[in-house]
Amino acid sequence: MYLNELDLYNIKGGAAITSTFLNSVARLITTVLDFGRTIGSSIARYKNKKYCY
């Protein structure tokens, strides 16, 4: 059984979650959390007037 040209155009591929994708999502979440901690620490130091010179 062979596929004709019309059948070949109708083939749809599936999306797969790869380890590379999961690793990049994990790094993105880690980066966002670290950035949030940095901003939060800066705000807390400013609010408490405790600066490191």
C-alpha atoms as one frame of an Amber mdcrd trajectory, in Angstrom:
protein
   0.000   0.000   0.000   1.431   3.328  -1.079   0.429   6.826  -0.065  -0.523
   9.260  -2.745   0.526  12.921  -2.717  -2.704  14.087  -1.036  -2.251  11.594
   1.796   1.331  12.763   2.331   0.171  16.376   2.748  -2.363  15.317   5.402
   0.201  13.629   7.676   0.556  15.576  10.909   3.504  15.133  13.254   3.213
  15.002  17.006   4.835  17.262  19.558   7.224  15.576  21.938   8.555  16.863
  25.231  12.280  16.297  25.142  14.829  16.437  27.920  16.342  19.543  26.312
  12.986  21.303  26.526  12.501  20.290  30.163  16.021  21.431  31.020  15.444
  24.839  29.446  12.145  25.267  31.307  13.830  24.337  34.596  16.626  26.852
  33.957  14.075  29.543  33.108  12.178  28.931  36.349  15.419  28.964  38.349
  16.504  32.217  36.718  13.156  33.898  37.393  13.205  32.763  41.039  16.787
  33.998  41.533  15.868  37.333  39.983  12.854  37.592  42.320  15.030  36.835
  45.341  17.518  39.503  44.294  14.820  42.142  43.845  13.168  41.120  47.123
  16.453  41.338  49.015  17.147  44.762  47.527  13.726  46.031  48.558  14.141
  44.607  52.077  17.592  46.210  52.469  16.246  49.551  51.252  13.231  49.336
  53.554  15.336  48.434  56.621  18.080  50.933  55.728  20.742  48.215  55.955
  23.267  48.715  53.188  26.621  47.068  52.597  29.288  49.577  51.622
